[in-house]
Amino acid sequence: MGLNQKTMKQKCPKCLRKVLSWGRKHFKIVRYKLRALLHPQKMQFYCPCCGIRFREFVAGDYKERPKRFNPERYEHTRQDVLCPVCRALPRHRILALWSEEHKQLLKSAKILYFAPEYSMMKWMKKNGVTCTTADLFSKAELKLDIQATGLPDDSYDVIICNHVMEHVDDFRKALREMHRILRPGGSFICSFPMDPKVELLDEDENVLTEEEMLKRFGQNDHKRVFGMKADQFLTEIGFEVERIDGKDYPDEILPVVGPADYDMNVLFWGKKVQGNSLQKIS
């Protein structure tokens, strides 16, 4: 009889748990690669983050965690959108293909990655792209508050920041900080949870409890949800903005909206113009 995860934690030493976890992960990868070799015509989907082909993406457990995620946000969007190997979401796969297109830029750049996602770190390692990771709470190379990093002006060529601005107290301050520490000519790659029913921003300083945030913004630690014109916040502080749109990428990576209705298949590429002075977001 196999050990469940809780029993394994209780009975197995930490080093053994790491070995078992590594074994399960790599067995899964080998299994999918073998299937792709034996039945290539059936492997219609592809994850550029881990580089593996398979028959279908899989659903997450968001609806089964109503204290963390508002189930209503998952009712009318496709749920089978996660990579079964690296758990990449559509926005990660879109970013991975965009990164493929701009690999030379990234390889030569000094990159700062806030709240780095496992799937994108796999892509970077696989493609020889290095970065410095940063987070205030989770494990990272730098422990930084994105609203006040303490880093010098013009420190990095590229900053990546996906679905972070909904968590901070003052996202306007955080965006200004990103502009400050980015070198002239540098790139700010970001995405936001964007509600299709909201034009610019849904934010309320009176929404304070986890229960209120869960109901209003879809997750119990979201302090706001952005609207479909959220890129306006980037242009107002001096970025030239291009959309990285899922509709421009192949169906095999499933570049769709989901799993939540605010998980848009769009990222933004903000370029700090040479000599552009910082503007104020009102």
C-alpha positions in Angstrom: 0.0 0.0 0.0 1.4 3.4 -1.0 1.9 6.2 1.5 -0.3 9.2 1.1 1.4 12.6 1.3 0.5 13.3 5.0 1.7 9.8 6.1 4.9 10.2 4.1 5.7 13.5 5.9 5.2 11.8 9.2 7.2 8.6 8.6 9.9 9.6 6.1 13.0 11.7 6.8 13.1 14.9 4.9 16.0 13.7 2.7 14.0 10.6 1.7 10.9 12.7 1.0 13.0 14.8 -1.4 14.3 11.7 -3.2 10.8 10.2 -3.5 9.4 13.6 -4.8 12.2 13.8 -7.3 11.6 10.2 -8.4 7.8 10.8 -8.9 8.4 14.0 -10.8 11.0 12.5 -13.2 8.9 9.3 -13.7 6.1 11.5 -14.8 8.3 13.3 -17.3 9.7 10.0 -18.7 6.1 8.6 -19.0 4.9 11.6 -21.0 8.0 11.6 -23.2 7.5 7.9 -23.9 3.9 8.4 -24.8 4.9 11.2 -27.2 7.4 8.8 -28.9 4.9 5.9 -29.2 1.8 8.0 -30.2 3.0 11.3 -31.7 -0.2 11.8 -33.7 -2.2 11.8 -30.5 -0.1 14.5 -28.7 -1.9 17.6 -29.9 -0.8 19.8 -27.1 2.5 21.2 -26.1 4.0 23.1 -23.1 6.9 25.3 -24.1 7.8 25.7 -20.4 8.9 22.1 -19.9 9.1 21.2 -23.6 6.7 18.2 -23.3 3.9 17.1 -25.6 0.7 15.3 -24.4 -2.9 14.6 -25.2 -4.5 17.1 -23.0 -4.0 19.8 -20.3 -5.6 19.1 -16.9 -7.8 21.0 -14.4 -6.7 22.4 -11.1 -8.4 22.1 -7.7 -9.5 25.7 -7.5 -13.2 24.9 -7.2 -12.5 22.5 -4.3 -10.8 25.3 -2.3 -13.6 27.8 -1.7 -11.8 29.5 1.3 -8.9 30.4 -1.0 -10.6 30.9 -4.4 -14.1 32.1 -5.2 -15.7 29.2 -7.1 -18.0 31.7 -9.0 -14.9 32.9 -10.9 -14.3 29.4 -12.3 -17.8 28.6 -13.4 -17.7 30.0 -17.0 -14.1 29.5 -18.1 -12.2 26.5 -19.3 -10.6 24.5 -16.4 -8.4 22.0 -18.2 -5.7 24.6 -18.8 -2.7 23.4 -16.6 0.3 21.6 -17.9 0.2 18.1 -16.3 4.0 18.2 -15.8 5.1 21.7 -14.8 1.6 23.2 -14.0 2.1 26.1 -16.4 -1.0 28.2 -16.9 -1.9 29.8 -20.3 -0.1 33.0 -19.4 3.1 31.1 -18.6 3.1 29.3 -21.9 2.4 32.5 -23.8 5.3 34.2 -22.0 7.5 31.2 -22.7 6.9 31.4 -26.5 7.4 35.2 -26.4 10.6 34.5 -24.6 11.6 32.1 -27.3 11.1 34.9 -29.8 13.3 37.2 -27.7 15.8 34.7 -26.5 18.9 36.8 -27.5 17.5 39.8 -25.7 17.0 37.8 -22.5 20.3 35.9 -22.7 22.3 39.2 -22.7 20.1 41.0 -20.2 20.4 41.4 -16.4 17.0 40.1 -15.3 15.1 40.6 -12.0 12.2 38.2 -11.6 9.6 38.9 -8.9 7.6 36.0 -7.5 9.2 33.6 -10.1 6.9 30.8 -11.4 8.3 27.3 -11.4 7.2 26.7 -15.0 9.1 29.8 -16.3 12.2 29.0 -14.2 12.2 25.6 -16.0 12.1 27.4 -19.4 14.9 29.7 -18.4 17.1 26.9 -17.1 16.4 24.9 -20.3 17.4 27.8 -22.5 20.4 29.2 -20.7 18.7 32.4 -19.5 19.7 33.5 -16.0 17.9 35.8 -13.6 17.9 37.1 -10.0 14.8 36.1 -8.2 13.0 38.3 -5.7 10.2 37.9 -3.2 9.2 39.4 0.1 7.7 36.2 1.6 8.6 33.1 -0.5 12.1 31.7 -1.0 14.2 33.8 -3.5 17.7 35.2 -3.9 16.6 38.7 -2.8 14.1 39.5 -0.1 12.5 42.7 -1.6 9.4 44.7 -1.0 8.4 45.5 -4.6 7.0 48.9 -3.4 10.4 50.0 -2.1 13.3 47.7 -3.2 16.2 49.8 -2.0 18.0 49.0 -5.2 19.9 51.7 -7.2 18.3 53.5 -10.1 18.7 51.9 -13.5 19.7 48.5 -12.0 18.2 46.0 -14.4 17.7 45.5 -18.2 14.5 43.3 -17.8 12.0 42.9 -14.9 9.4 40.2 -14.9 6.4 40.4 -12.6 3.3 38.3 -13.2 0.1 38.6 -11.0 1.9 40.4 -8.2 0.3 43.9 -8.2 -3.0 42.7 -6.9 -1.3 41.6 -3.6 0.5 44.8 -2.6 -0.8 47.7 -0.6 0.1 50.3 -3.2 0.4 49.0 -6.7 1.0 52.5 -8.1 4.0 52.9 -5.9 5.2 49.5 -6.9 4.9 50.4 -10.6 6.9 53.6 -10.1 9.6 51.6 -8.3 9.8 49.2 -11.3 10.3 52.1 -13.6 13.0 53.6 -11.4 15.1 50.5 -11.1 14.8 49.6 -14.8 17.5 50.9 -17.1 16.6 53.3 -19.9 15.7 51.1 -22.9 14.8 48.2 -20.5 11.8 46.0 -20.5 9.1 45.4 -17.9 7.1 42.2 -18.6 4.0 41.9 -16.4 0.5 40.7 -16.2 -2.5 41.4 -14.0 -5.7 39.6 -13.1 -8.1 41.5 -15.3 -11.9 41.3 -14.9 -13.7 41.5 -18.3 -16.5 43.5 -16.6 -14.1 46.1 -15.3 -12.6 48.9 -17.5 -9.7 50.0 -15.5 -9.7 49.0 -11.8 -11.9 47.6 -9.1 -10.4 48.6 -5.7 -11.9 49.5 -2.4 -9.9 50.4 0.8 -12.9 49.3 2.9 -12.5 45.7 1.7 -10.1 44.4 4.4 -10.9 40.9 5.5 -10.0 37.7 3.6 -13.7 36.9 3.3 -14.4 40.3 1.7 -11.4 40.1 -0.7 -12.5 36.5 -1.7 -16.0 37.6 -2.5 -15.1 40.9 -4.2 -11.8 40.2 -6.0 -11.9 36.4 -6.4 -9.0 35.3 -4.0 -8.6 35.8 -0.3 -5.3 37.7 -0.6 -6.2 39.9 -3.6 -6.6 43.6 -2.7 -8.0 44.6 -6.1 -8.7 43.3 -9.6 -7.7 45.2 -12.7 -9.7 45.9 -15.8 -9.2 45.4 -19.5 -7.4 48.7 -19.9 -4.9 48.0 -17.1 -2.0 48.8 -19.5 -3.0 52.5 -19.0 -1.2 52.3 -15.6 2.0 51.5 -17.4 1.7 54.2 -20.1 1.0 56.8 -17.4 4.4 56.4 -15.8 6.3 56.5 -19.0 6.4 53.0 -20.5 5.7 52.3 -24.1 3.5 49.3 -24.0 2.9 46.4 -26.4 0.4 43.6 -25.7 1.6 40.0 -25.7 -1.7 38.5 -26.7 -2.6 34.8 -26.6 -4.6 35.0 -29.8 -1.2 35.5 -31.6 0.1 32.1 -30.4 -0.7 28.6 -31.6 -3.6 26.5 -30.4 -1.3 23.7 -29.3 -0.2 25.6 -26.2 -3.9 26.4 -25.4 -3.4 30.2 -25.0 -6.9 30.8 -23.6 -8.5 32.7 -20.7 -8.6 30.6 -17.5 -8.9 29.0 -15.2 -10.5 32.0 -13.5 -12.4 34.6 -15.4 -9.8 37.2 -14.6 -6.9 35.0 -15.8 -6.6 36.8 -19.1 -4.4 35.4 -21.9 -2.7 38.8 -22.2 0.6 40.1 -20.8 2.2 43.5 -21.3 5.7 44.5 -22.5 6.5 47.9 -21.2 9.7 49.6 -22.6 11.3 52.4 -20.6 12.0 55.0 -23.2 15.5 56.6 -23.2 15.3 59.9 -21.3 11.7 59.4 -20.3 10.9 61.1 -17.0 8.7 59.4 -14.4 5.1 60.5 -14.5 2.6 60.3 -11.7 -0.3 57.9 -11.6 -3.2 59.7 -10.1 
